[in-house]
Amino acid sequence: MFGVCTSLGLGAIQLNAGFRRLNKNITFSATNQIITIWGVTACATLSVISGLKLGIRRLSELCFVIGMMLMLIILFYDDTWYLLNLYVQSIGYYLQYVVQVGFHTDAFAQLGNAPDKLEAAEWMNDWTIFYWGWWIAWSPFVGMFIAKISRGRTIREFINATLTAPIFYTFLWLTIFGGAGIRMERNAALANVTCSSPFGGKTATKSFQGFYRLSCRPKNDMWFDLMDQYGDLGDFLSIVSLIGGIILYFVTSSDSGSLVIDCLSANGDPDPPIPQRIFWALTEGATATALLYAGGTDALNALQAVSIVAGLPYTILLCFMCVALWRAVQMEDGDLDANGPQFNVTLFHPISRPSSRGFFKLFLAIFAPWYVIAIAEDRKKGISPLALACRMVLMSVPFYSWIAMMVAELIPVEGISYVGWAVLFLFFGVATAIRTGMRLEDGIHGSMAEDFFVVMFLYPFAAFQMDRHASHHQMKKNTEDVEQGKASDNPRYEGGLDDKSVATTL
């Protein structure tokens, strides 16, 4: 939801800038941007009502065709040989530096203490982290939508269609328009156009011989500045960009996002009710309006902030989902037995199968995880009272010390919270060791790294899962002891309980 709303809000800001370029009587204001949002929302609502195969599909195809036409016009109109050379060269640079750039975090720049004062301390936050959060916020609905329209495809076909081909297409798009922009910037610099120039400068309304100093221009004007250099086609290209490159793009994004949310809220129904489709389409427009209105003059930062906030928790879930997908592929290929040993309940059992007893145990696991985990190990292995006490002390002391030190930071005791976070890792380490031991004893597939991250990010659920698994083991063992006793008293007795019966008892 927030990924689409962020895009809708940012798109409305750029659309407002584009309309103002075409008609000076249109002001750049939050009111016009909100009107734009609801215009896009109305189109998206009509599209989502018409369904996947009609409205959403045809609009997407039209949007792609217009984008291709725009890209090819610039390729042929501009210096074609330069742009093709740049495409090949850029792919080479990307392959050469992809690992280096992938691990680059601007560590020294973020210190903000460069001797020449030329560091860009906020670059990672304003650009890289924002886009990461934005893309991750998009990922739930994009993934489900692509999976929905890719039914019946192989994994190889899916990867080629969603990763390989789009990557090289994106390279071409960024090379053509980015290369044209760099060429304009260099030509403007050679023409002595500066940020303060009356033509082509930061606040200029007209170019200097078709050039703008793009590095000085507002973000929302850069695209239209670029289109303006193509002479008589400038206004035509700006209009095509507004219709196909921005309006239809956000319409198709909003309608496909609404469809996925509709399907989820309809319990997976591939053809959700029309009133529900309208509700979610309008909700997206209302959310984008609220974000834009609440941000006021700083609306762009508000939209960026909500995108990062929405993407952060899902980053953790994506890591678990990657492991789950890999396991599913292994099971499909026969490398992993789907019916092999596993924990008695799933990690999110208290949510998927709610009960008063389960909620009580989860509540206890939140505030006293050391007790739940230690008792689970005792039920599973039957450790001595001294070993049980040691386990409880090793986990409870660092856990409550962390809470106490976090509170002490507010007194304030400067820096004490960092000691608390360091101490907390002792709790994580002991809990991970216990979980790994239980998993290895029963032959459950996994790794210590997975156990550690489950405990660190989801310790209440991990404690609950270990408790239920140990309880199942204890119940099964007690049942077997009873059956063995009856069998020894009566050799003709052949009764017993299976795993399903024990699970039902639990």
VMD Tcl script that draws the C-alpha trace (Angstrom):
set ca {
  {0.00 0.00 0.00}
  {2.61 2.57 1.08}
  {4.94 1.72 -1.81}
  {2.21 2.53 -4.33}
  {1.08 5.60 -2.38}
  {4.64 6.95 -2.28}
  {4.89 6.55 -6.05}
  {1.49 8.15 -6.54}
  {2.47 11.14 -4.41}
  {5.84 11.62 -6.12}
  {4.19 11.22 -9.52}
  {1.59 13.87 -8.68}
  {4.35 16.33 -7.80}
  {6.10 15.73 -11.12}
  {2.84 15.85 -13.07}
  {2.08 19.22 -11.51}
  {5.49 20.49 -12.65}
  {4.85 19.17 -16.17}
  {1.42 20.74 -16.46}
  {2.85 24.05 -15.29}
  {5.50 23.87 -18.03}
  {2.77 23.45 -20.63}
  {0.41 26.05 -19.12}
  {1.81 28.86 -17.00}
  {-1.62 29.50 -15.47}
  {-1.40 26.18 -13.59}
  {0.26 26.77 -10.23}
  {2.59 24.38 -8.46}
  {0.57 23.67 -5.30}
  {-0.59 20.88 -3.03}
  {-4.18 21.46 -4.19}
  {-3.34 20.76 -7.82}
  {-1.27 17.74 -6.80}
  {-4.19 16.33 -4.82}
  {-6.49 16.90 -7.80}
  {-3.96 15.01 -9.92}
  {-3.89 12.12 -7.44}
  {-7.67 11.75 -7.62}
  {-7.64 11.97 -11.40}
  {-5.17 9.09 -11.53}
  {-7.17 7.23 -8.87}
  {-10.37 7.58 -10.90}
  {-8.67 6.08 -13.97}
  {-7.17 3.30 -11.85}
  {-10.57 2.53 -10.33}
  {-12.14 2.13 -13.77}
  {-9.23 -0.09 -14.81}
  {-9.40 -2.37 -11.78}
  {-13.18 -2.71 -12.17}
  {-12.70 -3.92 -15.75}
  {-10.46 -6.74 -14.52}
  {-7.01 -8.15 -15.20}
  {-7.40 -9.27 -18.83}
  {-9.10 -6.12 -20.09}
  {-8.30 -2.88 -18.32}
  {-5.07 -3.70 -16.47}
  {-3.51 -5.69 -19.30}
  {-4.41 -3.28 -22.12}
  {-3.34 -0.21 -20.16}
  {-0.02 -1.86 -19.32}
  {0.57 -2.73 -22.96}
  {-0.31 0.82 -24.04}
  {2.01 2.27 -21.40}
  {4.86 0.03 -22.58}
  {4.33 0.92 -26.25}
  {4.31 4.67 -25.51}
  {7.46 4.31 -23.41}
  {9.21 2.39 -26.20}
  {8.17 5.00 -28.76}
  {9.48 7.82 -26.57}
  {12.78 6.03 -25.99}
  {13.32 5.26 -29.69}
  {12.53 8.85 -30.71}
  {15.25 10.15 -28.38}
  {17.65 7.44 -29.54}
  {17.25 8.40 -33.21}
  {16.88 12.16 -32.70}
  {19.91 12.50 -30.44}
  {23.47 11.39 -31.18}
  {22.65 7.74 -31.89}
  {26.22 6.53 -32.20}
  {27.17 8.19 -28.90}
  {24.22 6.61 -27.07}
  {24.91 3.11 -28.44}
  {28.57 3.40 -27.48}
  {27.52 4.59 -24.05}
  {25.20 1.59 -23.67}
  {27.99 -0.91 -24.32}
  {30.44 1.04 -22.18}
  {28.00 1.39 -19.28}
  {27.27 -2.36 -19.19}
  {31.02 -2.98 -19.06}
  {31.47 -0.52 -16.19}
  {28.52 -2.06 -14.36}
  {29.94 -5.58 -14.62}
  {33.35 -4.31 -13.55}
  {32.15 -2.35 -10.50}
  {28.95 -4.13 -9.46}
  {30.62 -5.91 -6.53}
  {32.52 -2.82 -5.38}
  {29.48 -0.55 -5.62}
  {27.27 -3.22 -4.06}
  {29.37 -3.12 -0.89}
  {29.99 0.64 -0.95}
  {28.29 2.43 1.97}
  {29.87 5.91 1.88}
  {31.29 5.21 5.34}
  {33.84 8.05 5.31}
  {31.47 10.56 3.66}
  {28.84 9.94 6.35}
  {31.32 11.03 9.02}
  {31.04 14.53 7.57}
  {34.61 15.46 8.47}
  {36.37 15.50 5.09}
  {39.23 18.07 5.12}
  {38.02 19.62 1.85}
  {34.37 19.68 3.06}
  {33.21 18.18 -0.25}
  {31.64 15.02 1.16}
  {27.97 14.23 0.47}
  {27.07 12.99 3.94}
  {23.35 12.55 3.20}
  {23.72 10.85 -0.17}
  {23.18 7.28 1.06}
  {20.12 8.27 3.11}
  {18.49 10.49 0.49}
  {19.16 8.23 -2.47}
  {20.27 4.64 -1.83}
  {18.40 3.92 1.41}
  {15.28 5.69 0.16}
  {15.18 3.65 -3.05}
  {15.87 0.43 -1.19}
  {12.97 1.13 1.14}
  {10.74 2.20 -1.75}
  {11.44 -0.94 -3.80}
  {11.00 -3.22 -0.80}
  {7.69 -1.52 0.04}
  {6.62 -2.34 -3.54}
  {7.84 -5.94 -3.39}
  {4.83 -7.65 -1.71}
  {2.27 -6.59 -4.29}
  {4.66 -6.72 -7.27}
  {5.73 -10.25 -6.35}
  {2.17 -11.46 -5.94}
  {0.98 -9.73 -9.11}
  {3.79 -11.20 -11.23}
  {3.22 -14.63 -9.69}
  {-0.48 -14.29 -10.51}
  {0.13 -13.58 -14.19}
  {3.01 -16.12 -14.43}
  {1.04 -19.19 -13.46}
  {2.31 -22.23 -15.35}
  {5.75 -20.78 -16.13}
  {8.99 -22.46 -15.09}
  {11.37 -20.77 -12.66}
  {13.83 -20.18 -15.50}
  {11.16 -18.48 -17.61}
  {10.06 -16.44 -14.60}
  {13.60 -15.22 -13.84}
  {14.33 -14.37 -17.47}
  {11.07 -12.45 -17.84}
  {11.25 -10.56 -14.54}
  {14.99 -10.07 -13.99}
  {17.20 -10.68 -17.02}
  {15.19 -8.95 -19.77}
  {14.04 -6.00 -17.60}
  {17.62 -5.36 -16.44}
  {18.96 -4.92 -19.96}
  {15.88 -2.90 -20.94}
  {16.45 -0.65 -17.91}
  {20.10 -0.28 -18.90}
  {18.98 0.93 -22.33}
  {16.40 3.37 -20.90}
  {18.82 4.89 -18.39}
  {21.60 5.04 -20.96}
  {19.50 6.90 -23.54}
  {17.92 9.46 -21.24}
  {20.82 9.65 -18.79}
  {23.31 9.97 -21.65}
  {21.23 12.71 -23.26}
  {21.09 14.53 -19.94}
  {24.85 14.31 -19.39}
  {25.46 15.60 -22.90}
  {23.17 18.57 -22.23}
  {24.93 19.29 -18.93}
  {28.35 19.27 -20.59}
  {27.19 21.47 -23.48}
  {25.62 23.93 -21.03}
  {28.88 24.10 -19.08}
  {30.84 24.77 -22.30}
  {28.32 27.56 -23.12}
  {29.10 29.15 -19.71}
  {25.59 28.51 -18.40}
  {25.68 28.64 -14.59}
  {23.10 28.23 -11.83}
  {22.55 31.99 -11.75}
  {22.17 32.40 -15.53}
  {18.87 34.05 -16.61}
  {18.56 31.48 -19.41}
  {19.16 27.82 -18.61}
  {19.95 28.54 -14.93}
  {18.34 27.34 -11.73}
  {15.23 29.54 -11.86}
  {15.17 30.16 -15.62}
  {11.95 29.67 -17.56}
  {13.72 29.47 -20.91}
  {16.76 27.57 -22.10}
  {19.99 28.96 -23.49}
  {20.21 27.74 -27.08}
  {18.26 24.64 -26.03}
  {20.47 23.92 -23.00}
  {19.72 23.89 -19.28}
  {22.27 23.41 -16.51}
  {20.54 20.28 -15.24}
  {22.67 20.00 -12.11}
  {21.17 23.30 -10.92}
  {17.57 22.65 -11.89}
  {14.75 21.41 -9.58}
  {14.23 17.64 -9.69}
  {10.72 17.85 -11.08}
  {11.79 20.07 -13.99}
  {14.79 18.04 -15.19}
  {12.83 15.64 -17.38}
  {10.96 18.40 -19.16}
  {14.19 20.41 -19.53}
  {15.63 17.41 -21.32}
  {12.63 17.14 -23.66}
  {12.79 20.88 -24.36}
  {16.12 20.57 -26.18}
  {14.55 18.69 -29.09}
  {13.24 21.79 -30.84}
  {9.76 21.62 -32.33}
  {9.24 18.13 -30.87}
  {9.87 19.37 -27.33}
  {6.25 20.10 -26.39}
  {5.05 16.94 -28.13}
  {7.55 14.80 -26.21}
  {6.59 16.49 -22.94}
  {2.90 15.73 -23.57}
  {3.69 12.12 -24.51}
  {5.80 11.84 -21.34}
  {2.96 13.16 -19.20}
  {0.36 10.85 -20.71}
  {2.28 7.63 -21.30}
  {5.36 7.94 -19.16}
  {3.79 9.26 -15.98}
  {-0.04 9.22 -15.91}
  {-0.56 5.76 -17.43}
  {2.38 4.37 -15.49}
  {0.85 5.38 -12.17}
  {-2.60 4.25 -13.28}
  {-1.27 0.76 -14.06}
  {0.69 0.72 -10.79}
  {-2.34 1.73 -8.76}
  {-4.78 -0.67 -10.44}
  {-2.48 -3.69 -10.18}
  {-1.73 -2.83 -6.55}
  {-5.44 -2.52 -5.82}
  {-6.10 -5.89 -7.47}
  {-3.52 -7.66 -5.30}
  {-4.85 -6.04 -2.11}
  {-8.38 -7.01 -3.21}
  {-7.36 -10.63 -3.67}
  {-5.67 -10.72 -0.25}
  {-8.62 -9.16 1.55}
  {-10.98 -11.56 -0.30}
  {-9.08 -14.56 1.11}
  {-7.29 -15.30 -2.16}
  {-10.31 -14.97 -4.45}
  {-8.88 -14.30 -7.96}
  {-12.04 -12.35 -8.88}
  {-12.87 -10.19 -5.84}
  {-16.17 -8.28 -5.61}
  {-16.34 -4.98 -7.51}
  {-17.30 -2.86 -4.44}
  {-14.19 -4.15 -2.71}
  {-12.03 -3.24 -5.73}
  {-13.44 0.29 -5.66}
  {-12.80 0.55 -1.91}
  {-9.11 -0.33 -2.15}
  {-8.50 1.84 -5.20}
  {-10.02 4.82 -3.40}
  {-8.11 3.96 -0.22}
  {-4.83 4.21 -2.11}
  {-5.79 7.64 -3.40}
  {-6.85 8.78 0.06}
  {-3.62 7.55 1.65}
  {-1.49 9.30 -0.96}
  {-3.53 12.47 -0.43}
  {-3.03 12.30 3.33}
  {0.73 11.83 2.98}
  {1.02 14.69 0.51}
  {-1.19 17.03 2.55}
  {0.48 16.22 5.88}
  {3.92 16.83 4.40}
  {3.01 20.39 3.44}
  {5.90 22.22 1.82}
  {8.16 19.29 2.69}
  {5.86 16.70 1.10}
  {8.68 14.96 -0.78}
  {10.54 14.16 2.44}
  {7.32 12.93 4.04}
  {6.72 10.54 1.14}
  {10.32 9.31 1.27}
  {10.13 8.77 5.03}
  {6.95 6.69 4.90}
  {8.42 4.56 2.13}
  {11.49 3.74 4.23}
  {9.38 3.08 7.33}
  {7.09 0.73 5.37}
  {10.01 -1.10 3.78}
  {12.12 -1.64 6.91}
  {10.07 -4.37 8.66}
  {9.46 -6.15 5.37}
  {13.21 -6.33 4.80}
  {13.41 -8.84 7.65}
  {10.46 -10.83 6.31}
  {12.02 -10.94 2.84}
  {15.12 -12.63 4.27}
  {12.97 -15.37 5.81}
  {10.93 -15.65 2.61}
  {14.10 -16.19 0.56}
  {15.03 -19.12 2.78}
  {11.47 -20.46 2.59}
  {11.48 -20.22 -1.21}
  {14.81 -22.05 -1.41}
  {13.43 -24.81 0.82}
  {10.31 -25.09 -1.32}
  {12.44 -25.47 -4.46}
  {14.55 -28.14 -2.74}
  {11.40 -30.03 -1.81}
  {10.05 -29.73 -5.34}
  {13.31 -31.13 -6.74}
  {13.46 -33.94 -4.20}
  {16.62 -32.72 -2.45}
  {14.66 -32.16 0.75}
  {11.97 -34.42 2.17}
  {8.78 -32.41 2.66}
  {7.58 -35.01 5.16}
  {10.87 -35.14 7.04}
  {11.45 -34.10 10.67}
  {10.28 -30.59 11.53}
  {9.15 -28.52 14.47}
  {5.76 -29.55 15.81}
  {4.23 -26.12 15.11}
  {5.07 -23.31 12.72}
  {6.87 -20.19 13.86}
  {3.71 -18.04 13.68}
  {1.38 -20.69 15.11}
  {-0.05 -18.41 17.83}
  {-1.26 -16.04 15.10}
  {-2.40 -18.59 12.50}
  {-4.03 -20.87 15.13}
  {-5.04 -18.49 17.94}
  {-6.10 -19.82 21.34}
  {-6.22 -18.46 24.89}
  {-3.50 -20.88 25.97}
  {-1.34 -19.96 23.00}
  {-1.69 -16.22 23.66}
  {-0.80 -16.71 27.31}
  {2.31 -18.68 26.36}
  {3.28 -16.05 23.78}
  {2.76 -13.30 26.38}
  {5.02 -15.19 28.78}
  {7.59 -15.65 26.00}
  {7.68 -11.88 25.40}
  {8.48 -10.92 28.99}
  {10.17 -14.10 30.27}
  {11.64 -15.88 27.25}
  {14.45 -17.29 29.39}
  {11.91 -19.30 31.41}
  {10.02 -20.66 28.40}
  {13.20 -21.66 26.55}
  {14.90 -23.25 29.57}
  {11.79 -25.26 30.51}
  {11.49 -26.39 26.88}
  {15.05 -27.72 26.94}
  {14.37 -29.49 30.23}
  {11.27 -31.17 28.79}
  {13.18 -32.21 25.70}
  {16.43 -33.44 27.26}
  {15.70 -33.79 30.96}
  {18.67 -31.70 32.17}
  {19.70 -31.51 35.83}
  {18.26 -28.83 38.16}
  {21.68 -27.14 38.34}
  {22.00 -27.01 34.55}
  {18.43 -25.69 34.31}
  {19.21 -22.93 36.81}
  {22.39 -22.00 34.91}
  {20.45 -21.74 31.66}
  {17.88 -19.45 33.28}
  {20.51 -17.20 34.82}
  {22.54 -16.97 31.59}
  {19.45 -15.83 29.70}
  {17.46 -13.84 32.28}
  {20.32 -11.64 33.53}
  {21.32 -10.26 30.11}
  {17.67 -9.96 29.02}
  {16.54 -7.87 32.00}
  {19.87 -6.02 32.09}
  {19.16 -4.88 28.54}
  {15.74 -3.55 29.57}
  {17.16 -1.84 32.67}
  {19.96 -0.19 30.71}
  {17.57 1.02 28.02}
  {15.50 2.68 30.76}
  {18.66 4.06 32.43}
  {19.54 5.83 29.17}
  {16.47 8.02 29.76}
  {17.61 9.13 33.23}
  {20.06 9.84 31.52}
  {23.10 7.62 31.88}
  {24.83 8.43 28.62}
  {25.93 5.41 26.58}
  {24.54 2.77 28.96}
  {22.05 1.55 26.36}
  {24.92 0.42 24.12}
  {26.17 -1.80 26.94}
  {22.65 -3.20 27.17}
  {22.56 -4.11 23.49}
  {25.95 -5.82 23.79}
  {24.81 -7.80 26.84}
  {21.59 -8.83 25.08}
  {23.61 -10.84 22.57}
  {24.51 -13.24 25.39}
  {20.80 -14.05 25.65}
  {20.63 -14.50 21.87}
  {23.67 -16.80 21.94}
  {22.37 -19.11 24.68}
  {18.87 -19.26 23.17}
  {20.37 -20.03 19.75}
  {22.49 -22.85 21.21}
  {19.43 -24.42 22.84}
  {17.33 -24.16 19.67}
  {20.15 -25.59 17.53}
  {20.58 -28.49 19.95}
  {16.88 -29.35 19.82}
  {16.86 -29.11 16.03}
  {19.92 -31.32 15.56}
  {18.65 -33.91 18.03}
  {15.48 -34.42 15.99}
  {17.22 -34.13 12.60}
  {15.33 -30.99 11.57}
  {16.82 -29.31 8.51}
  {18.34 -25.86 9.08}
  {21.47 -24.04 10.20}
  {22.80 -22.22 13.24}
  {22.69 -18.92 11.34}
  {18.96 -19.35 10.72}
  {18.43 -20.22 14.38}
  {20.31 -17.09 15.44}
  {18.34 -14.71 13.24}
  {15.03 -16.30 14.24}
  {15.90 -15.82 17.91}
  {17.24 -12.29 17.39}
  {14.32 -10.92 15.39}
  {11.45 -13.14 16.59}
  {12.49 -14.39 20.02}
  {8.91 -14.69 21.44}
  {7.80 -16.85 18.52}
  {11.01 -18.90 18.65}
  {10.49 -19.52 22.38}
  {6.86 -20.47 21.78}
  {7.82 -22.88 19.00}
  {10.49 -24.57 21.14}
  {8.02 -24.89 24.05}
  {5.34 -26.55 21.94}
  {7.87 -28.83 20.26}
  {9.24 -29.94 23.64}
  {5.72 -30.41 25.03}
  {4.86 -32.64 22.07}
  {8.04 -34.64 22.64}
  {7.25 -35.04 26.35}
  {3.65 -36.05 25.71}
  {4.74 -38.59 23.10}
  {7.38 -39.99 25.43}
  {4.90 -40.30 28.30}
  {2.44 -42.05 26.01}
  {5.13 -44.49 24.88}
  {6.05 -45.19 28.51}
  {2.41 -45.90 29.32}
  {2.07 -48.18 26.31}
  {5.24 -50.05 27.22}
  {3.93 -50.51 30.75}
  {0.63 -51.89 29.50}
  {2.44 -54.13 27.03}
  {4.64 -55.54 29.80}
  {1.56 -56.22 31.95}
  {-0.45 -57.63 29.04}
  {1.62 -59.10 26.15}
  {-1.55 -59.21 23.99}
  {-1.95 -55.39 24.19}
  {-1.01 -53.67 20.91}
  {-2.68 -50.24 21.31}
  {-0.99 -46.83 21.12}
  {-1.25 -43.25 19.97}
  {0.26 -41.82 16.81}
  {1.74 -38.33 16.33}
  {-1.61 -36.97 15.16}
  {-3.34 -38.12 18.34}
  {-0.64 -36.57 20.49}
  {-0.88 -33.29 18.58}
  {-4.66 -33.31 19.04}
  {-4.17 -33.86 22.79}
  {-1.80 -30.87 22.90}
}
mol new
graphics top color blue
foreach p $ca { graphics top sphere $p radius 0.5 }
foreach p [lrange $ca 0 end-1] q [lrange $ca 1 end] { graphics top cylinder $p $q radius 0.2 }
display resetview
